[in-house]
Structure formats: C-alpha cells, structure tokens
Amino acid sequence: MRVSLFIGCFNDTLFPQTGRAVVKVLERLGHQVEFPMAQTCCGQMHYNSGYRSETLPLMQHFADVFGSADVIVCPSSSCVSTVRNSYPLLAPSITDEAQCRQIEALGSRVYEFAEFLVDRLEVTDVGAYYPHRVTYHPTCNSLRALKISHAALQLLEKVRGLELVELPKAEECCGFGGTFAVKNADTSIAMLTDKLSNIRSTQAEICTALDNSCLMHIAGGLSRERSGRRTVHLAEILASVEGEVSP
C-alpha cells in the first residue's frame, strides 16, 4: 500500500525519531511510505486557540498537499483529530465548493498510526521487541476525540519482552492541552502532579502514548523528579527489534 506520512510540525521539530520509527514499522510490513515535502502545520494550535480564520489557509494547504493521497498516516492523535473533526466544521467557510468537498473527504483517509495498524491493516503484532516495564497514557484526543486507545493497547500486548502495567486513573488529562499549559500553568501543573503520582505507582520504567506533546509535558515532570523514568512514543517501541538498542 502507498502511505503518505503526515508527521506534524511538533514531531518534525522536536521528535524526528518518531517519524523515522513510523517509516521503519510500515516498511517492515511491506508498505511504501511517501513524505510530501510541502507539508506544514495542520492548524491545530490556531483552531484550538480560537483563530479560526487563520486556520483556513493551513487547512487549504493541507488539502492541496494530501488531496491525492490514498491514505494519510500521522503519529499524533491531536493532529488527526484536527483533520477529521475540525476541518469539516471549517470547510463550509470556503467559497470554492470543489475544495470544500475535497477537505470534507479527507477525514476518511487520515489515520493515527496505531489506529491504522490495528483498524485498517488489522495487524497487532509488528515484530517488535522491547524488554521494559511500560505503562500507557491515553491522551485526551486518542481517548475522547478519536476513541482509539484500544489500538495502542492491542499493539503493546503483542510486543515481545514488554511488561504492560495498567496506569491508575488513566483517563485523566495530563494537563498539557497545548496552549492550556501556558495560559493556565498552575492548573496544568496540578494535573501533571496527579499524573506523575499515578505513573510512579506502576513502577514502570517507560510511559508511552500516541502524542509527543503530552509525553513532553510528562517527561518534564519525570525529569525534575530525577526518578529515572522516561517517556517513549508508541511508534518508537514498535520499531524496536531484538538485537538493536531500544530507545
């Protein structure tokens, strides 16, 4: 299958290893991965902050770049939610009816990475090996907007050497929420404190999730605690194989 990778500007800028991991897994499964070089931000931050008119050109650019793609895969549930859930709300603002229809049709072709593996390819075992004790944090967009946390858990359960430990109160937000963490820092820190306490209680070495934005927030707290625990995106766990140094 020909897969177009939408990496998301957050991953592209701060966590390029996640994109490489996605490509590694998909190619291992026999798929051809293309990376449209003209891609840029999907406009999530603008839309969620109330700047709807500023989101329009980014949405139109996304449609131009990925309009001909057979399937679009992204290792970020928040970016996928923007394309799938927010774009259809904005599309009627465009006067070009053909492009409006094109944008509205994108949602059926864009997948979060774990969702694509489990729900589209019907694959749960990707040949991964990761000898660590791991807990999974279902981010708000993966849990509530896309409802795909089942996919991440099914994939983790099939990773050889991995001990999966349930995270208490997993459904609670970590407190990141994009600009929420900046505008409401005290509340964000309080929410993060609760999340870190629950992670510590699992005795897990690794906390994983589908969004590097949330993982960055959690990683900052873990680092300040000097606990030795860390965060790793699910795609990087799935890319690990026996005989290689795991991330």
Residue pairs with C-beta under 8 A, 6 or more apart in sequence:
1 31
1 32
1 70
1 71
2 31
2 32
2 34
2 70
2 71
3 26
3 31
3 32
3 33
3 34
3 70
3 71
3 72
3 73
3 116
4 33
4 34
4 35
4 36
4 66
4 69
4 70
4 71
4 72
4 73
5 19
5 22
5 23
5 33
5 34
5 35
5 72
5 73
5 74
6 39
6 42
6 66
6 72
6 73
6 74
6 79
6 110
7 18
7 19
7 22
7 35
7 39
7 74
7 75
8 42
8 74
8 75
8 76
8 79
9 40
9 41
9 42
10 76
10 212
10 213
11 18
11 19
11 75
11 76
11 212
12 19
14 212
14 216
15 212
15 216
15 233
17 236
17 247
18 75
18 212
18 233
18 235
18 236
19 75
20 239
21 75
21 233
21 235
21 236
21 238
21 239
22 33
22 73
22 75
22 113
22 235
22 239
23 33
24 239
25 117
25 126
25 128
25 235
25 238
25 239
26 33
26 73
27 33
28 126
28 127
29 121
29 123
29 126
34 69
36 65
36 66
36 69
38 61
38 64
38 65
39 62
39 65
39 66
40 58
40 61
41 58
42 58
42 59
42 62
42 79
42 82
42 83
43 54
43 55
43 58
43 59
43 62
43 82
44 78
44 79
44 81
44 82
44 86
44 178
45 178
45 179
46 52
46 54
46 55
46 58
47 55
47 82
47 86
47 90
48 178
48 179
49 178
49 179
52 90
52 93
55 86
55 90
56 90
56 93
56 94
59 87
59 90
59 91
59 103
60 94
60 99
60 103
62 83
62 87
62 106
63 99
63 102
63 103
63 106
66 72
66 106
66 110
67 102
67 106
69 109
70 109
71 109
71 110
71 111
71 116
71 120
72 83
72 106
72 109
72 110
72 111
73 110
73 111
73 112
73 113
73 116
74 80
74 83
74 110
74 111
74 112
74 113
75 112
75 113
75 210
75 212
75 233
75 234
75 235
76 112
76 210
76 211
76 212
76 213
77 112
77 139
77 141
77 142
77 145
77 146
77 148
77 210
77 211
78 139
78 141
78 145
78 178
78 211
78 213
80 110
80 111
80 112
80 115
80 141
80 146
81 141
81 145
81 146
83 106
83 107
83 110
84 106
84 107
84 110
84 146
85 107
85 145
87 103
87 104
87 106
87 107
88 103
88 104
88 107
90 103
91 100
91 103
91 104
92 100
94 100
94 103
111 119
111 120
112 142
112 146
112 148
112 151
112 210
113 210
113 234
113 235
114 148
114 151
114 152
114 155
114 210
114 234
115 146
115 148
115 151
117 123
117 124
117 126
117 151
117 155
117 238
118 124
118 150
118 151
118 154
118 155
119 148
119 151
124 154
124 155
124 157
124 158
125 158
126 155
126 158
126 238
127 241
128 158
128 159
128 160
128 162
128 237
128 238
128 239
128 240
128 241
129 159
129 160
129 161
129 240
129 241
129 242
129 246
130 159
130 160
130 161
130 162
130 237
130 240
130 246
131 161
131 162
131 246
132 161
132 162
132 163
132 205
132 206
132 246
133 163
133 165
133 202
133 203
133 204
133 205
133 206
134 156
134 162
134 163
134 164
134 165
134 204
134 205
134 206
134 207
134 208
134 237
135 164
135 165
135 166
135 167
135 199
135 202
135 204
135 206
135 207
135 208
136 149
136 152
136 153
136 156
136 164
136 167
136 170
136 207
136 208
136 209
136 234
137 167
137 170
137 174
137 195
137 199
137 207
137 208
137 209
137 214
137 215
137 218
138 149
138 152
138 170
138 171
138 209
138 210
139 174
139 209
139 210
139 211
139 214
140 173
140 177
140 214
141 211
142 148
142 149
142 152
142 209
142 210
142 211
143 149
143 171
148 210
152 208
152 209
152 210
152 234
153 164
155 234
155 238
156 162
156 164
156 208
156 234
156 237
157 164
159 237
159 238
160 242
161 242
162 237
165 202
165 203
165 204
166 202
167 198
167 199
167 202
167 207
168 198
168 201
168 202
169 194
169 198
170 198
172 191
172 194
172 195
172 198
173 191
173 195
174 191
174 192
174 195
174 214
174 217
174 218
175 181
175 187
175 188
175 189
175 190
175 191
175 192
175 195
175 217
176 188
176 192
176 213
176 214
176 216
176 217
177 188
178 213
180 187
180 188
181 188
181 217
188 217
192 217
192 218
192 221
193 221
195 218
195 221
196 218
196 221
196 222
196 225
199 207
199 218
199 222
199 229
200 227
200 229
204 229
205 228
205 229
205 230
206 229
206 230
206 231
206 232
206 237
207 215
207 218
207 222
207 229
207 230
207 231
207 232
208 215
208 231
208 232
208 233
208 234
208 237
209 215
209 218
209 231
209 233
209 234
210 233
210 234
212 233
215 231
215 232
215 233
216 231
218 231
219 230
219 231
222 229
222 230
222 231
232 247
236 247
237 246
237 247
240 246
240 247
